[in-house]
């Protein structure tokens, strides 16, 4: 009986913390916006639950960021274009924050 109770609690906690993989709780307009950028329901819900709109998610995704990386850069007040510029020029987020705080911007490398 004790095992059943523990399993029930774990199952309910898991269910509460998961992101839905349906278009649940989204308007037709929002669904169309997510589909327009090529996201399926699960991707849309993941980005949305992380605080991104479809438009923002499309920019971050096009810039080569997954949702976890995008959250990290966004939390440091970078937009997708700024983060992409730092990242493509070889800077990790810590270095980018440090140099940006000194008033610097990334310089494109000459090939």
Gaussian input, Z-matrix of N, CA and C with variables (Angstrom, degrees):
# hf/3-21g

backbone

0 1
 N
 C     1     B1
 C     2     B2     1     A1
 N     3     B3     2     A2     1     D1
 C     4     B4     3     A3     2     D2
 C     5     B5     4     A4     3     D3
 N     6     B6     5     A5     4     D4
 C     7     B7     6     A6     5     D5
 C     8     B8     7     A7     6     D6
 N     9     B9     8     A8     7     D7
 C    10    B10     9     A9     8     D8
 C    11    B11    10    A10     9     D9
 N    12    B12    11    A11    10    D10
 C    13    B13    12    A12    11    D11
 C    14    B14    13    A13    12    D12
 N    15    B15    14    A14    13    D13
 C    16    B16    15    A15    14    D14
 C    17    B17    16    A16    15    D15
 N    18    B18    17    A17    16    D16
 C    19    B19    18    A18    17    D17
 C    20    B20    19    A19    18    D18
 N    21    B21    20    A20    19    D19
 C    22    B22    21    A21    20    D20
 C    23    B23    22    A22    21    D21
 N    24    B24    23    A23    22    D22
 C    25    B25    24    A24    23    D23
 C    26    B26    25    A25    24    D24
 N    27    B27    26    A26    25    D25
 C    28    B28    27    A27    26    D26
 C    29    B29    28    A28    27    D27
 N    30    B30    29    A29    28    D28
 C    31    B31    30    A30    29    D29
 C    32    B32    31    A31    30    D30
 N    33    B33    32    A32    31    D31
 C    34    B34    33    A33    32    D32
 C    35    B35    34    A34    33    D33
 N    36    B36    35    A35    34    D34
 C    37    B37    36    A36    35    D35
 C    38    B38    37    A37    36    D36
 N    39    B39    38    A38    37    D37
 C    40    B40    39    A39    38    D38
 C    41    B41    40    A40    39    D39
 N    42    B42    41    A41    40    D40
 C    43    B43    42    A42    41    D41
 C    44    B44    43    A43    42    D42
 N    45    B45    44    A44    43    D43
 C    46    B46    45    A45    44    D44
 C    47    B47    46    A46    45    D45
 N    48    B48    47    A47    46    D46
 C    49    B49    48    A48    47    D47
 C    50    B50    49    A49    48    D48
 N    51    B51    50    A50    49    D49
 C    52    B52    51    A51    50    D50
 C    53    B53    52    A52    51    D51
 N    54    B54    53    A53    52    D52
 C    55    B55    54    A54    53    D53
 C    56    B56    55    A55    54    D54
 N    57    B57    56    A56    55    D55
 C    58    B58    57    A57    56    D56
 C    59    B59    58    A58    57    D57
 N    60    B60    59    A59    58    D58
 C    61    B61    60    A60    59    D59
 C    62    B62    61    A61    60    D60
 N    63    B63    62    A62    61    D61
 C    64    B64    63    A63    62    D62
 C    65    B65    64    A64    63    D63
 N    66    B66    65    A65    64    D64
 C    67    B67    66    A66    65    D65
 C    68    B68    67    A67    66    D66
 N    69    B69    68    A68    67    D67
 C    70    B70    69    A69    68    D68
 C    71    B71    70    A70    69    D69
 N    72    B72    71    A71    70    D70
 C    73    B73    72    A72    71    D71
 C    74    B74    73    A73    72    D72
 N    75    B75    74    A74    73    D73
 C    76    B76    75    A75    74    D74
 C    77    B77    76    A76    75    D75
 N    78    B78    77    A77    76    D76
 C    79    B79    78    A78    77    D77
 C    80    B80    79    A79    78    D78
 N    81    B81    80    A80    79    D79
 C    82    B82    81    A81    80    D80
 C    83    B83    82    A82    81    D81
 N    84    B84    83    A83    82    D82
 C    85    B85    84    A84    83    D83
 C    86    B86    85    A85    84    D84
 N    87    B87    86    A86    85    D85
 C    88    B88    87    A87    86    D86
 C    89    B89    88    A88    87    D87
 N    90    B90    89    A89    88    D88
 C    91    B91    90    A90    89    D89
 C    92    B92    91    A91    90    D90
 N    93    B93    92    A92    91    D91
 C    94    B94    93    A93    92    D92
 C    95    B95    94    A94    93    D93
 N    96    B96    95    A95    94    D94
 C    97    B97    96    A96    95    D95
 C    98    B98    97    A97    96    D96
 N    99    B99    98    A98    97    D97
 C   100   B100    99    A99    98    D98
 C   101   B101   100   A100    99    D99
 N   102   B102   101   A101   100   D100
 C   103   B103   102   A102   101   D101
 C   104   B104   103   A103   102   D102
 N   105   B105   104   A104   103   D103
 C   106   B106   105   A105   104   D104
 C   107   B107   106   A106   105   D105
 N   108   B108   107   A107   106   D106
 C   109   B109   108   A108   107   D107
 C   110   B110   109   A109   108   D108
 N   111   B111   110   A110   109   D109
 C   112   B112   111   A111   110   D110
 C   113   B113   112   A112   111   D111
 N   114   B114   113   A113   112   D112
 C   115   B115   114   A114   113   D113
 C   116   B116   115   A115   114   D114
 N   117   B117   116   A116   115   D115
 C   118   B118   117   A117   116   D116
 C   119   B119   118   A118   117   D117
 N   120   B120   119   A119   118   D118
 C   121   B121   120   A120   119   D119
 C   122   B122   121   A121   120   D120
 N   123   B123   122   A122   121   D121
 C   124   B124   123   A123   122   D122
 C   125   B125   124   A124   123   D123
 N   126   B126   125   A125   124   D124
 C   127   B127   126   A126   125   D125
 C   128   B128   127   A127   126   D126
 N   129   B129   128   A128   127   D127
 C   130   B130   129   A129   128   D128
 C   131   B131   130   A130   129   D129
 N   132   B132   131   A131   130   D130
 C   133   B133   132   A132   131   D131
 C   134   B134   133   A133   132   D132
 N   135   B135   134   A134   133   D133
 C   136   B136   135   A135   134   D134
 C   137   B137   136   A136   135   D135
 N   138   B138   137   A137   136   D136
 C   139   B139   138   A138   137   D137
 C   140   B140   139   A139   138   D138
 N   141   B141   140   A140   139   D139
 C   142   B142   141   A141   140   D140
 C   143   B143   142   A142   141   D141
 N   144   B144   143   A143   142   D142
 C   145   B145   144   A144   143   D143
 C   146   B146   145   A145   144   D144
 N   147   B147   146   A146   145   D145
 C   148   B148   147   A147   146   D146
 C   149   B149   148   A148   147   D147
 N   150   B150   149   A149   148   D148
 C   151   B151   150   A150   149   D149
 C   152   B152   151   A151   150   D150
 N   153   B153   152   A152   151   D151
 C   154   B154   153   A153   152   D152
 C   155   B155   154   A154   153   D153
 N   156   B156   155   A155   154   D154
 C   157   B157   156   A156   155   D155
 C   158   B158   157   A157   156   D156
 N   159   B159   158   A158   157   D157
 C   160   B160   159   A159   158   D158
 C   161   B161   160   A160   159   D159
 N   162   B162   161   A161   160   D160
 C   163   B163   162   A162   161   D161
 C   164   B164   163   A163   162   D162
 N   165   B165   164   A164   163   D163
 C   166   B166   165   A165   164   D164
 C   167   B167   166   A166   165   D165
 N   168   B168   167   A167   166   D166
 C   169   B169   168   A168   167   D167
 C   170   B170   169   A169   168   D168
 N   171   B171   170   A170   169   D169
 C   172   B172   171   A171   170   D170
 C   173   B173   172   A172   171   D171
 N   174   B174   173   A173   172   D172
 C   175   B175   174   A174   173   D173
 C   176   B176   175   A175   174   D174
 N   177   B177   176   A176   175   D175
 C   178   B178   177   A177   176   D176
 C   179   B179   178   A178   177   D177
 N   180   B180   179   A179   178   D178
 C   181   B181   180   A180   179   D179
 C   182   B182   181   A181   180   D180
 N   183   B183   182   A182   181   D181
 C   184   B184   183   A183   182   D182
 C   185   B185   184   A184   183   D183
 N   186   B186   185   A185   184   D184
 C   187   B187   186   A186   185   D185
 C   188   B188   187   A187   186   D186
 N   189   B189   188   A188   187   D187
 C   190   B190   189   A189   188   D188
 C   191   B191   190   A190   189   D189
 N   192   B192   191   A191   190   D190
 C   193   B193   192   A192   191   D191
 C   194   B194   193   A193   192   D192
 N   195   B195   194   A194   193   D193
 C   196   B196   195   A195   194   D194
 C   197   B197   196   A196   195   D195
 N   198   B198   197   A197   196   D196
 C   199   B199   198   A198   197   D197
 C   200   B200   199   A199   198   D198
 N   201   B201   200   A200   199   D199
 C   202   B202   201   A201   200   D200
 C   203   B203   202   A202   201   D201
 N   204   B204   203   A203   202   D202
 C   205   B205   204   A204   203   D203
 C   206   B206   205   A205   204   D204
 N   207   B207   206   A206   205   D205
 C   208   B208   207   A207   206   D206
 C   209   B209   208   A208   207   D207
 N   210   B210   209   A209   208   D208
 C   211   B211   210   A210   209   D209
 C   212   B212   211   A211   210   D210
 N   213   B213   212   A212   211   D211
 C   214   B214   213   A213   212   D212
 C   215   B215   214   A214   213   D213
 N   216   B216   215   A215   214   D214
 C   217   B217   216   A216   215   D215
 C   218   B218   217   A217   216   D216
 N   219   B219   218   A218   217   D217
 C   220   B220   219   A219   218   D218
 C   221   B221   220   A220   219   D219
 N   222   B222   221   A221   220   D220
 C   223   B223   222   A222   221   D221
 C   224   B224   223   A223   222   D222
 N   225   B225   224   A224   223   D223
 C   226   B226   225   A225   224   D224
 C   227   B227   226   A226   225   D225
 N   228   B228   227   A227   226   D226
 C   229   B229   228   A228   227   D227
 C   230   B230   229   A229   228   D228
 N   231   B231   230   A230   229   D229
 C   232   B232   231   A231   230   D230
 C   233   B233   232   A232   231   D231
 N   234   B234   233   A233   232   D232
 C   235   B235   234   A234   233   D233
 C   236   B236   235   A235   234   D234
 N   237   B237   236   A236   235   D235
 C   238   B238   237   A237   236   D236
 C   239   B239   238   A238   237   D237
 N   240   B240   239   A239   238   D238
 C   241   B241   240   A240   239   D239
 C   242   B242   241   A241   240   D240
 N   243   B243   242   A242   241   D241
 C   244   B244   243   A243   242   D242
 C   245   B245   244   A244   243   D243
 N   246   B246   245   A245   244   D244
 C   247   B247   246   A246   245   D245
 C   248   B248   247   A247   246   D246
 N   249   B249   248   A248   247   D247
 C   250   B250   249   A249   248   D248
 C   251   B251   250   A250   249   D249
 N   252   B252   251   A251   250   D250
 C   253   B253   252   A252   251   D251
 C   254   B254   253   A253   252   D252
 N   255   B255   254   A254   253   D253
 C   256   B256   255   A255   254   D254
 C   257   B257   256   A256   255   D255
 N   258   B258   257   A257   256   D256
 C   259   B259   258   A258   257   D257
 C   260   B260   259   A259   258   D258
 N   261   B261   260   A260   259   D259
 C   262   B262   261   A261   260   D260
 C   263   B263   262   A262   261   D261
 N   264   B264   263   A263   262   D262
 C   265   B265   264   A264   263   D263
 C   266   B266   265   A265   264   D264
 N   267   B267   266   A266   265   D265
 C   268   B268   267   A267   266   D266
 C   269   B269   268   A268   267   D267
 N   270   B270   269   A269   268   D268
 C   271   B271   270   A270   269   D269
 C   272   B272   271   A271   270   D270
 N   273   B273   272   A272   271   D271
 C   274   B274   273   A273   272   D272
 C   275   B275   274   A274   273   D273
 N   276   B276   275   A275   274   D274
 C   277   B277   276   A276   275   D275
 C   278   B278   277   A277   276   D276
 N   279   B279   278   A278   277   D277
 C   280   B280   279   A279   278   D278
 C   281   B281   280   A280   279   D279
 N   282   B282   281   A281   280   D280
 C   283   B283   282   A282   281   D281
 C   284   B284   283   A283   282   D282
 N   285   B285   284   A284   283   D283
 C   286   B286   285   A285   284   D284
 C   287   B287   286   A286   285   D285
 N   288   B288   287   A287   286   D286
 C   289   B289   288   A288   287   D287
 C   290   B290   289   A289   288   D288
 N   291   B291   290   A290   289   D289
 C   292   B292   291   A291   290   D290
 C   293   B293   292   A292   291   D291
 N   294   B294   293   A293   292   D292
 C   295   B295   294   A294   293   D293
 C   296   B296   295   A295   294   D294
 N   297   B297   296   A296   295   D295
 C   298   B298   297   A297   296   D296
 C   299   B299   298   A298   297   D297
 N   300   B300   299   A299   298   D298
 C   301   B301   300   A300   299   D299
 C   302   B302   301   A301   300   D300
 N   303   B303   302   A302   301   D301
 C   304   B304   303   A303   302   D302
 C   305   B305   304   A304   303   D303
 N   306   B306   305   A305   304   D304
 C   307   B307   306   A306   305   D305
 C   308   B308   307   A307   306   D306
 N   309   B309   308   A308   307   D307
 C   310   B310   309   A309   308   D308
 C   311   B311   310   A310   309   D309
 N   312   B312   311   A311   310   D310
 C   313   B313   312   A312   311   D311
 C   314   B314   313   A313   312   D312
 N   315   B315   314   A314   313   D313
 C   316   B316   315   A315   314   D314
 C   317   B317   316   A316   315   D315
 N   318   B318   317   A317   316   D316
 C   319   B319   318   A318   317   D317
 C   320   B320   319   A319   318   D318
 N   321   B321   320   A320   319   D319
 C   322   B322   321   A321   320   D320
 C   323   B323   322   A322   321   D321
 N   324   B324   323   A323   322   D322
 C   325   B325   324   A324   323   D323
 C   326   B326   325   A325   324   D324
 N   327   B327   326   A326   325   D325
 C   328   B328   327   A327   326   D326
 C   329   B329   328   A328   327   D327
 N   330   B330   329   A329   328   D328
 C   331   B331   330   A330   329   D329
 C   332   B332   331   A331   330   D330

   B1=1.4509
   B2=1.5387
   B3=1.3211
   B4=1.4582
   B5=1.5269
   B6=1.3237
   B7=1.4527
   B8=1.5211
   B9=1.3097
   B10=1.4677
   B11=1.5237
   B12=1.3253
   B13=1.4635
   B14=1.5275
   B15=1.3198
   B16=1.4631
   B17=1.5268
   B18=1.3206
   B19=1.4636
   B20=1.5184
   B21=1.3168
   B22=1.4678
   B23=1.5224
   B24=1.3228
   B25=1.4706
   B26=1.5258
   B27=1.3198
   B28=1.4600
   B29=1.5207
   B30=1.3199
   B31=1.4563
   B32=1.5202
   B33=1.3237
   B34=1.4684
   B35=1.5182
   B36=1.3327
   B37=1.4602
   B38=1.5148
   B39=1.2981
   B40=1.4580
   B41=1.5096
   B42=1.3026
   B43=1.4631
   B44=1.5163
   B45=1.3101
   B46=1.4614
   B47=1.5196
   B48=1.3236
   B49=1.4564
   B50=1.5243
   B51=1.3127
   B52=1.4584
   B53=1.5210
   B54=1.3083
   B55=1.4519
   B56=1.5279
   B57=1.3328
   B58=1.4684
   B59=1.5223
   B60=1.3284
   B61=1.4608
   B62=1.5265
   B63=1.3186
   B64=1.4660
   B65=1.5241
   B66=1.3068
   B67=1.4707
   B68=1.5307
   B69=1.2951
   B70=1.4556
   B71=1.5344
   B72=1.3172
   B73=1.4711
   B74=1.5240
   B75=1.3303
   B76=1.4653
   B77=1.5251
   B78=1.3101
   B79=1.4633
   B80=1.5267
   B81=1.3018
   B82=1.4716
   B83=1.5292
   B84=1.3133
   B85=1.4630
   B86=1.5301
   B87=1.3429
   B88=1.4602
   B89=1.5238
   B90=1.3187
   B91=1.4625
   B92=1.5275
   B93=1.3232
   B94=1.4634
   B95=1.5256
   B96=1.3277
   B97=1.4670
   B98=1.5232
   B99=1.3157
   B100=1.4647
   B101=1.5209
   B102=1.3222
   B103=1.4644
   B104=1.5240
   B105=1.3208
   B106=1.4641
   B107=1.5266
   B108=1.3215
   B109=1.4697
   B110=1.5305
   B111=1.3291
   B112=1.4603
   B113=1.5111
   B114=1.3104
   B115=1.4578
   B116=1.5160
   B117=1.3406
   B118=1.4563
   B119=1.5321
   B120=1.3089
   B121=1.4682
   B122=1.5227
   B123=1.3127
   B124=1.4647
   B125=1.5289
   B126=1.3224
   B127=1.4686
   B128=1.5282
   B129=1.3155
   B130=1.4634
   B131=1.5175
   B132=1.3113
   B133=1.4637
   B134=1.5236
   B135=1.3300
   B136=1.4665
   B137=1.5233
   B138=1.3225
   B139=1.4687
   B140=1.5262
   B141=1.3253
   B142=1.4659
   B143=1.5260
   B144=1.3335
   B145=1.4703
   B146=1.5235
   B147=1.3220
   B148=1.4708
   B149=1.5209
   B150=1.3394
   B151=1.4590
   B152=1.5112
   B153=1.3283
   B154=1.4561
   B155=1.5253
   B156=1.3208
   B157=1.4563
   B158=1.5249
   B159=1.3119
   B160=1.4652
   B161=1.5279
   B162=1.3072
   B163=1.4693
   B164=1.5292
   B165=1.3295
   B166=1.4627
   B167=1.5256
   B168=1.3133
   B169=1.4676
   B170=1.5162
   B171=1.3221
   B172=1.4535
   B173=1.5176
   B174=1.3246
   B175=1.4690
   B176=1.5265
   B177=1.3337
   B178=1.4669
   B179=1.5181
   B180=1.3112
   B181=1.4600
   B182=1.5254
   B183=1.3247
   B184=1.4707
   B185=1.5243
   B186=1.3188
   B187=1.4654
   B188=1.5311
   B189=1.3367
   B190=1.4555
   B191=1.5189
   B192=1.3201
   B193=1.4630
   B194=1.5219
   B195=1.3300
   B196=1.4541
   B197=1.5254
   B198=1.3037
   B199=1.4603
   B200=1.5302
   B201=1.3260
   B202=1.4670
   B203=1.5299
   B204=1.3341
   B205=1.4604
   B206=1.5220
   B207=1.3194
   B208=1.4627
   B209=1.5241
   B210=1.3236
   B211=1.4710
   B212=1.5148
   B213=1.3249
   B214=1.4738
   B215=1.5241
   B216=1.3251
   B217=1.4712
   B218=1.5229
   B219=1.3209
   B220=1.4675
   B221=1.5223
   B222=1.3358
   B223=1.4642
   B224=1.5265
   B225=1.3301
   B226=1.4606
   B227=1.5324
   B228=1.3320
   B229=1.4783
   B230=1.5206
   B231=1.3267
   B232=1.4553
   B233=1.5211
   B234=1.3378
   B235=1.4561
   B236=1.5245
   B237=1.3166
   B238=1.4679
   B239=1.5290
   B240=1.3233
   B241=1.4656
   B242=1.5299
   B243=1.3216
   B244=1.4672
   B245=1.5301
   B246=1.3184
   B247=1.4673
   B248=1.5208
   B249=1.3179
   B250=1.4610
   B251=1.5279
   B252=1.3156
   B253=1.4628
   B254=1.5272
   B255=1.3171
   B256=1.4664
   B257=1.5285
   B258=1.3176
   B259=1.4637
   B260=1.5305
   B261=1.3292
   B262=1.4684
   B263=1.5266
   B264=1.3076
   B265=1.4619
   B266=1.5248
   B267=1.3335
   B268=1.4521
   B269=1.5109
   B270=1.3223
   B271=1.4638
   B272=1.5215
   B273=1.3347
   B274=1.4547
   B275=1.5293
   B276=1.3076
   B277=1.4637
   B278=1.5320
   B279=1.3232
   B280=1.4651
   B281=1.5271
   B282=1.3201
   B283=1.4671
   B284=1.5221
   B285=1.3222
   B286=1.4632
   B287=1.5205
   B288=1.3220
   B289=1.4706
   B290=1.5220
   B291=1.3059
   B292=1.4670
   B293=1.5269
   B294=1.3221
   B295=1.4646
   B296=1.5301
   B297=1.3278
   B298=1.4629
   B299=1.5239
   B300=1.3383
   B301=1.4650
   B302=1.5292
   B303=1.3310
   B304=1.4709
   B305=1.5278
   B306=1.3331
   B307=1.4534
   B308=1.5259
   B309=1.3207
   B310=1.4501
   B311=1.5188
   B312=1.3170
   B313=1.4596
   B314=1.5210
   B315=1.3303
   B316=1.4637
   B317=1.5182
   B318=1.3127
   B319=1.4561
   B320=1.5149
   B321=1.3174
   B322=1.4596
   B323=1.5121
   B324=1.3241
   B325=1.4525
   B326=1.5197
   B327=1.3280
   B328=1.4682
   B329=1.5152
   B330=1.3089
   B331=1.4598
   B332=1.4996
   A1=111.24
   A2=115.12
   A3=119.73
   A4=110.26
   A5=117.94
   A6=122.32
   A7=110.83
   A8=116.45
   A9=121.30
   A10=110.31
   A11=117.22
   A12=121.52
   A13=110.60
   A14=116.57
   A15=120.54
   A16=110.20
   A17=116.40
   A18=120.61
   A19=111.02
   A20=116.98
   A21=121.03
   A22=111.07
   A23=116.78
   A24=120.77
   A25=110.10
   A26=117.74
   A27=121.13
   A28=111.59
   A29=116.89
   A30=120.88
   A31=111.34
   A32=116.78
   A33=118.85
   A34=111.39
   A35=118.11
   A36=120.64
   A37=111.26
   A38=117.39
   A39=121.45
   A40=110.86
   A41=117.42
   A42=121.34
   A43=111.24
   A44=117.75
   A45=121.23
   A46=112.27
   A47=116.99
   A48=119.08
   A49=113.73
   A50=117.38
   A51=119.07
   A52=111.37
   A53=114.72
   A54=122.17
   A55=107.09
   A56=118.12
   A57=118.75
   A58=111.56
   A59=115.81
   A60=119.85
   A61=111.03
   A62=114.53
   A63=121.00
   A64=108.20
   A65=115.61
   A66=120.87
   A67=110.81
   A68=117.06
   A69=124.23
   A70=111.44
   A71=115.09
   A72=122.68
   A73=114.41
   A74=117.62
   A75=120.54
   A76=109.14
   A77=115.11
   A78=120.13
   A79=109.41
   A80=115.87
   A81=120.39
   A82=110.68
   A83=116.23
   A84=121.10
   A85=110.90
   A86=116.10
   A87=120.30
   A88=111.02
   A89=116.62
   A90=120.82
   A91=109.99
   A92=116.34
   A93=120.51
   A94=111.12
   A95=117.20
   A96=121.06
   A97=110.69
   A98=117.45
   A99=121.18
   A100=110.85
   A101=116.54
   A102=119.78
   A103=110.84
   A104=116.61
   A105=121.81
   A106=112.17
   A107=117.30
   A108=119.73
   A109=111.38
   A110=116.08
   A111=120.28
   A112=115.59
   A113=117.67
   A114=120.87
   A115=110.13
   A116=116.15
   A117=120.13
   A118=107.90
   A119=116.86
   A120=120.93
   A121=112.13
   A122=116.96
   A123=120.02
   A124=111.35
   A125=116.86
   A126=120.50
   A127=110.16
   A128=116.09
   A129=120.20
   A130=111.08
   A131=117.26
   A132=120.83
   A133=111.44
   A134=116.63
   A135=120.51
   A136=110.64
   A137=117.24
   A138=120.83
   A139=110.54
   A140=117.20
   A141=121.11
   A142=111.05
   A143=116.62
   A144=119.70
   A145=111.75
   A146=117.05
   A147=121.65
   A148=111.99
   A149=116.68
   A150=120.55
   A151=116.27
   A152=117.80
   A153=121.01
   A154=111.26
   A155=115.80
   A156=121.27
   A157=107.92
   A158=116.84
   A159=120.72
   A160=109.86
   A161=116.80
   A162=121.04
   A163=111.42
   A164=116.65
   A165=120.48
   A166=110.92
   A167=116.43
   A168=121.31
   A169=111.06
   A170=115.96
   A171=120.33
   A172=111.62
   A173=116.43
   A174=120.26
   A175=111.33
   A176=115.84
   A177=119.92
   A178=110.60
   A179=116.73
   A180=120.92
   A181=111.09
   A182=116.83
   A183=121.34
   A184=111.79
   A185=116.08
   A186=120.78
   A187=111.63
   A188=116.92
   A189=120.72
   A190=116.00
   A191=116.96
   A192=120.53
   A193=110.90
   A194=115.89
   A195=119.08
   A196=107.18
   A197=117.27
   A198=119.99
   A199=112.11
   A200=117.71
   A201=119.87
   A202=111.46
   A203=116.46
   A204=119.84
   A205=111.45
   A206=115.97
   A207=120.13
   A208=110.92
   A209=116.78
   A210=120.57
   A211=109.96
   A212=116.98
   A213=120.71
   A214=112.05
   A215=116.37
   A216=120.08
   A217=110.96
   A218=117.35
   A219=121.06
   A220=110.94
   A221=117.08
   A222=120.75
   A223=111.74
   A224=116.75
   A225=121.50
   A226=111.69
   A227=115.26
   A228=123.14
   A229=114.41
   A230=117.24
   A231=121.52
   A232=108.54
   A233=116.94
   A234=118.66
   A235=106.99
   A236=117.35
   A237=121.20
   A238=112.29
   A239=117.54
   A240=120.61
   A241=111.27
   A242=116.43
   A243=119.87
   A244=110.57
   A245=115.97
   A246=120.14
   A247=110.79
   A248=116.68
   A249=120.65
   A250=110.73
   A251=117.09
   A252=121.27
   A253=110.69
   A254=117.08
   A255=120.06
   A256=110.32
   A257=116.44
   A258=121.03
   A259=111.94
   A260=117.37
   A261=119.95
   A262=112.24
   A263=116.31
   A264=119.93
   A265=111.92
   A266=115.71
   A267=120.91
   A268=117.67
   A269=117.66
   A270=120.11
   A271=110.37
   A272=115.58
   A273=119.16
   A274=107.27
   A275=116.49
   A276=119.75
   A277=112.25
   A278=116.89
   A279=119.83
   A280=110.99
   A281=116.11
   A282=120.38
   A283=110.84
   A284=116.01
   A285=119.98
   A286=110.90
   A287=116.59
   A288=120.28
   A289=110.04
   A290=116.11
   A291=120.71
   A292=111.35
   A293=116.58
   A294=119.92
   A295=112.19
   A296=116.70
   A297=119.17
   A298=110.52
   A299=116.49
   A300=120.29
   A301=112.36
   A302=115.89
   A303=120.73
   A304=111.25
   A305=116.28
   A306=120.53
   A307=114.14
   A308=117.25
   A309=120.67
   A310=111.32
   A311=116.47
   A312=123.38
   A313=107.66
   A314=117.58
   A315=118.85
   A316=110.92
   A317=115.66
   A318=122.44
   A319=106.88
   A320=115.79
   A321=119.46
   A322=110.51
   A323=114.91
   A324=120.96
   A325=109.84
   A326=116.35
   A327=120.91
   A328=108.58
   A329=116.44
   A330=119.82
   A331=111.34
   D1=-41.03
   D2=179.60
   D3=-62.89
   D4=-40.35
   D5=178.36
   D6=-62.54
   D7=-40.35
   D8=178.82
   D9=-62.82
   D10=-43.11
   D11=-179.46
   D12=-63.69
   D13=-42.70
   D14=179.10
   D15=-64.56
   D16=-43.12
   D17=178.84
   D18=-62.41
   D19=-40.57
   D20=179.74
   D21=-64.03
   D22=-42.10
   D23=178.82
   D24=-64.82
   D25=-46.09
   D26=179.30
   D27=-61.60
   D28=-41.88
   D29=178.62
   D30=-62.74
   D31=-42.75
   D32=-179.78
   D33=-67.95
   D34=-36.66
   D35=177.36
   D36=-67.02
   D37=-40.72
   D38=178.02
   D39=-63.88
   D40=-42.67
   D41=-179.83
   D42=-64.07
   D43=-36.85
   D44=-178.99
   D45=-72.30
   D46=-29.73
   D47=-174.40
   D48=-92.23
   D49=-9.07
   D50=-177.09
   D51=-82.36
   D52=154.06
   D53=178.12
   D54=-90.98
   D55=131.16
   D56=179.65
   D57=-64.01
   D58=148.61
   D59=179.05
   D60=-108.27
   D61=29.32
   D62=177.33
   D63=-124.43
   D64=176.57
   D65=178.13
   D66=-85.99
   D67=17.80
   D68=-178.58
   D69=-52.12
   D70=137.48
   D71=176.86
   D72=66.08
   D73=19.12
   D74=175.84
   D75=-116.62
   D76=142.85
   D77=177.98
   D78=-75.31
   D79=163.72
   D80=176.79
   D81=-59.54
   D82=-37.27
   D83=179.11
   D84=-63.84
   D85=-44.73
   D86=178.60
   D87=-64.91
   D88=-42.97
   D89=179.27
   D90=-59.20
   D91=-44.37
   D92=179.06
   D93=-61.78
   D94=-39.84
   D95=179.67
   D96=-64.15
   D97=-43.71
   D98=178.98
   D99=-65.72
   D100=-44.09
   D101=179.69
   D102=-64.81
   D103=-34.53
   D104=-179.56
   D105=-61.60
   D106=-31.25
   D107=178.56
   D108=-93.53
   D109=5.40
   D110=174.03
   D111=88.14
   D112=16.20
   D113=-179.85
   D114=-91.75
   D115=143.19
   D116=172.20
   D117=-90.05
   D118=178.78
   D119=-175.54
   D120=-60.15
   D121=-43.61
   D122=-178.56
   D123=-63.54
   D124=-45.13
   D125=178.32
   D126=-62.21
   D127=-45.49
   D128=-179.48
   D129=-59.84
   D130=-46.45
   D131=-179.24
   D132=-64.03
   D133=-37.91
   D134=179.52
   D135=-64.40
   D136=-49.73
   D137=179.01
   D138=-65.15
   D139=-43.70
   D140=-179.22
   D141=-61.29
   D142=-44.29
   D143=-179.36
   D144=-68.08
   D145=-15.49
   D146=176.83
   D147=-94.00
   D148=4.09
   D149=173.57
   D150=97.43
   D151=16.51
   D152=-178.08
   D153=-109.04
   D154=144.48
   D155=170.53
   D156=-84.14
   D157=170.78
   D158=177.33
   D159=-60.07
   D160=-45.03
   D161=-179.19
   D162=-60.26
   D163=-47.55
   D164=179.12
   D165=-63.62
   D166=-42.58
   D167=-179.54
   D168=-61.19
   D169=-40.76
   D170=178.22
   D171=-61.97
   D172=-40.96
   D173=179.33
   D174=-65.67
   D175=-47.24
   D176=-179.73
   D177=-63.63
   D178=-44.29
   D179=-179.04
   D180=-63.76
   D181=-43.72
   D182=178.05
   D183=-63.79
   D184=-27.93
   D185=179.17
   D186=-82.34
   D187=-0.31
   D188=175.38
   D189=93.38
   D190=17.48
   D191=-178.83
   D192=-104.33
   D193=140.36
   D194=169.05
   D195=-88.18
   D196=174.31
   D197=-173.29
   D198=-62.54
   D199=-38.36
   D200=-179.31
   D201=-64.64
   D202=-45.26
   D203=178.08
   D204=-65.29
   D205=-41.42
   D206=-179.70
   D207=-61.00
   D208=-41.82
   D209=178.02
   D210=-60.15
   D211=-45.66
   D212=-179.07
   D213=-59.75
   D214=-47.30
   D215=179.83
   D216=-67.95
   D217=-41.33
   D218=-179.95
   D219=-63.34
   D220=-38.25
   D221=178.46
   D222=-62.84
   D223=-21.54
   D224=177.56
   D225=-97.29
   D226=15.85
   D227=175.27
   D228=69.09
   D229=30.84
   D230=171.92
   D231=-97.89
   D232=142.90
   D233=168.23
   D234=-93.22
   D235=175.38
   D236=-174.42
   D237=-60.06
   D238=-42.86
   D239=-177.99
   D240=-65.65
   D241=-43.06
   D242=178.94
   D243=-63.99
   D244=-46.53
   D245=-179.45
   D246=-61.65
   D247=-42.04
   D248=178.86
   D249=-61.17
   D250=-42.26
   D251=179.97
   D252=-61.39
   D253=-46.99
   D254=178.86
   D255=-63.83
   D256=-47.35
   D257=-175.78
   D258=-63.83
   D259=-44.93
   D260=-178.05
   D261=-69.60
   D262=-16.07
   D263=176.76
   D264=-98.76
   D265=15.76
   D266=171.00
   D267=89.16
   D268=12.98
   D269=-178.68
   D270=-99.04
   D271=136.95
   D272=170.23
   D273=-85.75
   D274=173.43
   D275=-173.89
   D276=-62.91
   D277=-38.74
   D278=-178.69
   D279=-63.39
   D280=-44.82
   D281=178.87
   D282=-66.05
   D283=-41.03
   D284=-179.56
   D285=-61.15
   D286=-43.28
   D287=178.78
   D288=-63.85
   D289=-45.45
   D290=-179.16
   D291=-59.20
   D292=-49.85
   D293=-177.98
   D294=-70.60
   D295=-38.01
   D296=177.71
   D297=-62.62
   D298=-39.53
   D299=178.92
   D300=-64.63
   D301=-19.73
   D302=175.74
   D303=-90.88
   D304=3.83
   D305=178.34
   D306=87.01
   D307=12.25
   D308=-177.17
   D309=-95.71
   D310=159.68
   D311=174.63
   D312=-129.30
   D313=157.60
   D314=-179.37
   D315=-68.75
   D316=144.32
   D317=177.11
   D318=-106.25
   D319=130.27
   D320=179.31
   D321=-67.80
   D322=136.83
   D323=179.05
   D324=-75.93
   D325=140.94
   D326=173.92
   D327=-85.37
   D328=136.04
   D329=179.79
   D330=-95.61

